[in-house]
Amino acid sequence: MTRKINNSYALGQSNAPTTGGDMLKTRIDGTLVWEGVEDYTFVPRIWYGDRGVIAIGGPSYVNNIDYITITTTGNATDFGDLTVARNQASACSDGSTACFAGGRAGASGQYNATIDYITIATPGNATDFGDLSVGRQAGSGLSDGTRGLFAAGNAASGASNVIDYITIATTGNATDFGDLTVSVGNGLGSASNGTRGIWAGGWNNEVTIGYVIIDTTGNAVDFGDLTQWRYSMYGGCTSSTRAVFGASETASAGGYDNTLDYITMATTGNAADFGDLSVARYGAGLGSNNTRGVIAGGYNSVTTYLNAIEYITVDSLGNGADFGDLTASVNASGVTSGD
C-alpha cells in the first residue's frame, strides 16, 4: 500500500521510504533520516525476530535473562541479568532493543517501576531505561516497532487499568497512554499486529478482550471475549494476523489447563479454540517471531514449576510440541523477540 508521511524514518529501518521524493538529511547527532511528504511504498515496521529473550521470572525473585532461537528447537542459554531481581515483568521490543518493565521485586510486595533494556543481538546485562508511571507487577507489554505499551497489573493500590507507553529507541520514563476497559491484575495476554494493541483476560477481567490503536493515545475499547476465564498468563503468540492466548489459570480455584484460544486481530469478535498444549500449566510466558509461538515455563501445582518450552505455528490450528527447556523452572516470565 502507499501512505503519505510527515515524519522521519531512520535510514535502514524497515519503515523507511522505498520510493517517492523524500530527501535524505542528517540529524544533529549524525543519524541519516528520510524526510518528506511524498507517497511511498510502506514497508511495515518490525517488532519481532528469531531470537526470543525471556526474563525468566519466579518463583523466587531473580535477575536472569534466557534466550532461544525460535526457528529451531533446543534448550535456552543464559543471556545476562536484569538490573533488579524480580518476577512478573512485562516485555516488548522494536526488533533490536528489548525492554522489560515492572514486576515484583521481593516477597514483601515491592511493586517495581523499573524499565530495563537490552540489545537483543548481543548477550549481556540489561541497562536502566527509565520507570513506569507507577510500580506494578503482572502486567503485559506489546509494541508496534516504535512504541512499547505496558498495561495493567497489580499495584500498591490494587489491580490497575493504566496503560503506559515509551518510545523504545529513546530512553526515559513512561508516559500515560490511556486506560483499559477494566482494572486488571495478575497476568493478562497481550498481542500486536503493528496497528492494534490487544489485551485479554487477567484477574478481575477474566474473559474480556480490549484493544487500542498504538500510534495514538486513548482508552481501550471492547474487542470480544475469550472462550473461558484466563488469568496468570504473560504475553501472547502472534503472527501478522492472528493472536493466541493460553497457558492460564481458570475459573476453578488453583485451576490450570492446556487449552489455547485465538483471535483475528484486524477484526473484532470472540475467541475460538486453537488447540492444546502437551502440558497443562498457568503462569507461562508467551512470545513469537511472527510465525512460531513459544510458551515458556509456568506451573501446574502449588509446588511444581516448569522449565518446559512448547511451540506452535500461529497460523495453523493445532497442538503444542516440545521445544526444549529454560535454564530454570519458573513462572511469570516476560517474553519478547528480535535479532
C-alpha positions as CSV (number, residue, x, y, z in Angstrom):
1,M,0.0,0.0,0.0
2,T,1.0,3.7,-0.2
3,R,0.8,6.2,2.5
4,K,1.6,9.9,3.0
5,I,4.1,10.8,5.7
6,N,5.3,13.9,7.5
7,N,7.6,12.0,9.9
8,S,11.3,11.0,9.9
9,Y,12.4,7.4,9.4
10,A,15.9,6.1,10.2
11,L,17.9,5.0,7.1
12,G,18.0,1.3,7.0
13,Q,14.9,0.8,9.2
14,S,12.2,-1.4,7.8
15,N,9.8,1.5,7.7
16,A,12.0,3.8,5.6
17,P,10.6,5.1,2.3
18,T,11.4,2.9,-0.7
19,T,10.0,5.2,-3.4
20,G,9.0,8.8,-3.8
21,G,10.6,12.2,-3.5
22,D,11.8,12.0,0.1
23,M,15.0,13.7,1.0
24,L,17.9,12.2,2.9
25,K,19.0,14.5,5.7
26,T,21.4,14.3,8.6
27,R,20.3,15.0,12.1
28,I,22.5,16.9,14.6
29,D,23.5,13.6,16.1
30,G,24.8,12.4,12.7
31,T,21.8,10.0,12.1
32,L,20.7,9.8,8.5
33,V,17.0,10.1,8.1
34,W,14.4,10.3,5.3
35,E,12.2,13.4,5.5
36,G,9.4,14.4,3.2
37,V,5.7,14.3,2.4
38,E,5.7,12.2,-0.8
39,D,3.8,9.0,-1.4
40,Y,6.0,5.9,-1.0
41,T,5.6,2.2,-0.7
42,F,5.1,1.5,3.0
43,V,7.2,-1.4,4.5
44,P,5.8,-2.3,7.9
45,R,7.9,-1.8,11.0
46,I,9.2,-5.0,12.5
47,W,8.9,-5.6,16.3
48,Y,9.9,-9.3,16.3
49,G,12.7,-11.6,15.3
50,D,14.1,-15.1,15.6
51,R,15.9,-14.6,18.9
52,G,13.5,-15.0,21.8
53,V,14.6,-13.3,25.1
54,I,13.0,-14.3,28.3
55,A,13.1,-12.6,31.7
56,I,12.6,-15.8,33.5
57,G,10.6,-14.8,36.5
58,G,9.7,-16.6,39.7
59,P,9.0,-18.4,42.0
60,S,11.9,-16.5,43.6
61,Y,13.0,-13.0,42.7
62,V,15.8,-13.4,40.1
63,N,17.5,-11.2,37.5
64,N,18.1,-14.0,34.9
65,I,17.5,-13.5,31.2
66,D,17.5,-16.5,28.9
67,Y,17.5,-16.6,25.1
68,I,16.5,-19.1,22.4
69,T,16.4,-19.3,18.6
70,I,12.7,-19.5,17.8
71,T,13.2,-21.0,14.3
72,T,14.9,-24.1,15.8
73,T,14.3,-26.2,18.8
74,G,16.6,-26.7,21.8
75,N,17.3,-25.5,25.3
76,A,17.7,-21.9,26.4
77,T,21.0,-20.2,27.1
78,D,21.8,-17.6,29.6
79,F,21.8,-14.1,28.1
80,G,22.6,-11.9,31.1
81,D,21.0,-10.2,34.0
82,L,18.3,-7.6,34.7
83,T,19.3,-4.5,36.8
84,V,16.8,-5.5,39.5
85,A,15.9,-9.1,40.6
86,R,12.2,-9.6,40.1
87,N,9.5,-11.7,38.5
88,Q,6.3,-10.9,36.6
89,A,7.9,-8.3,34.4
90,S,6.3,-7.1,31.1
91,A,8.2,-7.3,27.8
92,C,8.3,-5.7,24.4
93,S,10.8,-4.9,21.6
94,D,11.3,-2.9,18.4
95,G,13.1,-5.8,16.8
96,S,16.5,-4.6,18.0
97,T,16.0,-3.5,21.6
98,A,14.0,-5.4,24.2
99,C,12.5,-3.7,27.2
100,F,11.4,-5.4,30.5
101,A,9.1,-3.3,32.7
102,G,7.9,-3.6,36.3
103,G,7.5,-6.8,38.3
104,R,7.6,-7.9,41.8
105,A,10.9,-7.3,43.4
106,G,10.5,-9.2,46.7
107,A,8.3,-11.4,48.8
108,S,7.2,-8.4,50.9
109,G,5.4,-7.0,47.8
110,Q,7.6,-4.3,46.4
111,Y,5.8,-3.3,43.2
112,N,8.7,-2.3,40.9
113,A,8.6,0.5,38.3
114,T,12.0,-0.2,36.7
115,I,12.2,-0.5,32.9
116,D,15.4,-2.2,31.7
117,Y,16.6,-2.7,28.1
118,I,19.0,-5.0,26.2
119,T,20.3,-5.2,22.7
120,I,18.8,-8.4,21.5
121,A,21.7,-9.4,19.2
122,T,24.3,-9.1,21.9
123,P,24.2,-11.2,25.1
124,G,25.0,-9.1,28.2
125,N,23.4,-7.4,31.2
126,A,20.5,-5.1,31.0
127,T,20.8,-1.3,31.4
128,D,18.3,1.1,33.0
129,F,15.8,2.6,30.6
130,G,13.5,4.6,32.9
131,D,10.4,4.0,35.0
132,L,6.8,3.1,34.6
133,S,4.3,5.8,35.8
134,V,3.6,3.5,38.9
135,G,5.3,0.4,40.1
136,R,3.3,-2.7,39.3
137,Q,3.6,-6.5,38.7
138,A,1.9,-9.0,36.4
139,G,1.0,-6.5,33.6
140,S,1.7,-7.2,30.0
141,G,3.6,-5.4,27.2
142,L,3.4,-5.1,23.4
143,S,4.9,-3.0,20.6
144,D,4.4,-1.7,17.0
145,G,8.1,-1.5,16.3
146,T,8.4,2.1,17.6
147,R,6.2,2.4,20.7
148,G,6.1,0.0,23.6
149,L,3.0,-0.2,25.7
150,F,2.7,-1.7,29.2
151,A,-0.8,-2.2,30.7
152,A,-2.4,-3.2,33.9
153,G,-1.0,-5.4,36.7
154,N,-1.1,-5.3,40.4
155,A,0.0,-2.0,42.0
156,A,0.1,-1.0,45.7
157,S,-3.4,0.4,45.3
158,G,-4.7,-2.9,43.8
159,A,-5.5,-4.0,40.2
160,S,-4.6,-1.3,37.7
161,N,-6.2,-0.1,34.4
162,V,-3.3,2.1,33.5
163,I,-1.6,1.9,30.0
164,D,1.8,3.5,29.8
165,Y,3.9,4.0,26.7
166,I,7.5,4.5,25.8
167,T,9.5,5.2,22.5
168,I,11.7,2.1,22.5
169,A,14.6,3.8,20.7
170,T,14.8,6.6,23.3
171,T,15.4,6.0,27.0
172,G,13.2,7.8,29.5
173,N,10.2,7.4,31.8
174,A,6.9,6.0,30.5
175,T,4.0,8.4,29.7
176,D,0.3,7.8,30.3
177,F,-1.5,6.4,27.2
178,G,-5.0,5.8,28.5
179,D,-6.9,3.2,30.4
180,L,-8.1,-0.4,29.9
181,T,-11.9,-1.0,30.0
182,V,-11.5,-2.5,33.5
183,S,-8.7,-2.7,36.1
184,V,-6.8,-5.9,35.7
185,G,-4.2,-7.7,37.8
186,N,-2.3,-11.0,37.9
187,G,-1.3,-11.7,34.3
188,L,-3.1,-10.8,31.1
189,G,-2.4,-11.8,27.5
190,S,-1.1,-9.2,25.0
191,A,-0.7,-9.0,21.2
192,S,0.0,-6.6,18.4
193,N,-0.4,-6.6,14.6
194,G,1.6,-3.4,14.3
195,T,-1.5,-1.2,14.4
196,R,-3.7,-2.6,17.2
197,G,-2.5,-3.4,20.7
198,I,-4.7,-6.1,22.3
199,W,-5.0,-7.3,25.9
200,A,-7.0,-10.3,27.0
201,G,-8.1,-11.7,30.3
202,G,-6.3,-11.2,33.6
203,W,-7.5,-11.3,37.2
204,N,-10.8,-9.3,37.6
205,N,-11.2,-9.3,33.8
206,E,-11.1,-13.0,33.1
207,V,-12.8,-13.2,29.7
208,T,-12.7,-9.6,28.3
209,I,-10.5,-8.6,25.3
210,G,-9.9,-4.9,24.6
211,Y,-7.8,-3.0,22.1
212,V,-6.2,0.3,21.4
213,I,-4.6,1.9,18.3
214,I,-0.9,2.0,19.2
215,D,0.3,5.2,17.4
216,T,-2.4,7.3,19.1
217,T,-3.3,7.7,22.7
218,G,-6.6,6.9,24.4
219,N,-8.7,4.4,26.2
220,A,-9.2,0.8,25.2
221,V,-12.4,-0.4,23.6
222,D,-14.1,-3.8,23.7
223,F,-12.9,-6.4,21.2
224,G,-14.8,-9.5,22.4
225,D,-14.4,-12.4,24.8
226,L,-12.1,-15.3,25.4
227,T,-13.6,-18.8,25.4
228,Q,-13.2,-19.1,29.2
229,W,-11.7,-17.4,32.2
230,R,-8.0,-16.8,31.7
231,Y,-5.5,-15.1,34.0
232,S,-1.9,-15.7,35.2
233,M,-0.7,-15.6,31.5
234,Y,2.0,-13.3,30.3
235,G,2.0,-12.1,26.7
236,G,0.7,-13.9,23.6
237,C,1.8,-15.7,20.4
238,T,1.2,-13.7,17.3
239,S,1.5,-13.6,13.5
240,S,0.7,-10.6,11.4
241,T,-3.0,-11.6,11.5
242,R,-3.6,-13.9,14.5
243,A,-3.0,-13.9,18.2
244,V,-3.0,-16.9,20.5
245,F,-3.6,-16.8,24.3
246,G,-3.4,-19.6,26.9
247,A,-1.3,-21.4,29.5
248,S,-3.6,-19.7,32.0
249,E,-5.3,-20.1,35.3
250,T,-9.0,-20.9,35.0
251,A,-12.2,-20.3,37.0
252,S,-11.5,-23.2,39.3
253,A,-9.6,-22.1,42.3
254,G,-6.0,-23.0,41.6
255,G,-7.1,-24.5,38.2
256,Y,-4.9,-24.7,35.2
257,D,-5.4,-26.1,31.8
258,N,-3.8,-26.9,28.4
259,T,-6.2,-25.1,26.1
260,L,-5.3,-22.2,23.7
261,D,-7.6,-19.5,22.2
262,Y,-7.1,-17.4,19.1
263,I,-8.4,-14.2,17.6
264,T,-8.0,-12.4,14.2
265,M,-6.5,-9.1,15.3
266,A,-7.8,-6.9,12.5
267,T,-11.4,-7.7,13.3
268,T,-13.4,-7.8,16.5
269,G,-15.2,-10.8,17.9
270,N,-14.9,-13.6,20.4
271,A,-12.0,-16.0,20.6
272,A,-12.1,-19.6,19.3
273,D,-10.3,-22.8,20.2
274,F,-6.8,-23.1,18.7
275,G,-5.6,-26.4,20.2
276,D,-3.9,-27.8,23.3
277,L,-0.6,-27.7,25.0
278,S,1.0,-31.1,25.8
279,V,1.5,-30.0,29.4
280,A,-1.2,-28.1,31.3
281,R,0.1,-25.0,33.1
282,Y,-0.5,-21.5,34.1
283,G,1.7,-18.5,34.6
284,A,3.7,-19.2,31.3
285,G,5.4,-16.6,29.2
286,L,4.3,-16.4,25.6
287,G,6.1,-14.8,22.6
288,S,6.7,-15.4,18.9
289,N,8.8,-14.5,15.8
290,N,5.6,-13.7,13.8
291,T,5.4,-17.4,12.6
292,R,6.2,-19.7,15.5
293,G,4.9,-19.1,19.0
294,V,6.7,-20.3,22.1
295,I,5.1,-20.9,25.6
296,A,7.8,-21.0,28.3
297,G,7.7,-22.2,31.9
298,G,4.7,-21.9,34.2
299,Y,3.4,-24.1,36.9
300,N,0.8,-26.8,37.3
301,S,0.5,-27.1,41.1
302,V,1.5,-25.1,44.1
303,T,5.0,-26.6,44.2
304,T,5.6,-27.8,40.6
305,Y,7.3,-25.1,38.5
306,L,8.1,-26.0,34.9
307,N,11.2,-25.4,32.7
308,A,9.5,-26.8,29.6
309,I,9.1,-24.7,26.4
310,E,6.5,-25.7,23.9
311,Y,5.9,-24.2,20.4
312,I,3.0,-23.8,17.9
313,T,2.7,-22.4,14.4
314,V,0.4,-19.4,14.9
315,D,-1.4,-19.5,11.6
316,S,-2.1,-23.3,11.8
317,L,-4.6,-24.6,14.3
318,G,-3.1,-27.4,16.3
319,N,-1.5,-28.6,19.5
320,G,1.8,-27.6,21.1
321,A,5.0,-29.6,20.7
322,D,8.2,-29.8,22.8
323,F,10.8,-27.1,22.0
324,G,13.3,-27.5,24.8
325,D,13.9,-26.2,28.4
326,L,14.6,-23.0,30.1
327,T,17.7,-22.7,32.3
328,A,15.4,-22.9,35.4
329,S,11.9,-24.0,36.4
330,V,9.9,-20.7,36.6
331,N,6.6,-19.0,36.2
332,A,5.6,-15.4,35.2
333,S,8.3,-14.7,32.6
334,G,8.4,-11.8,30.2
335,V,9.0,-12.9,26.6
336,T,9.8,-10.9,23.5
337,S,11.9,-11.3,20.4
338,G,14.2,-9.6,17.8
339,D,17.6,-10.1,16.4
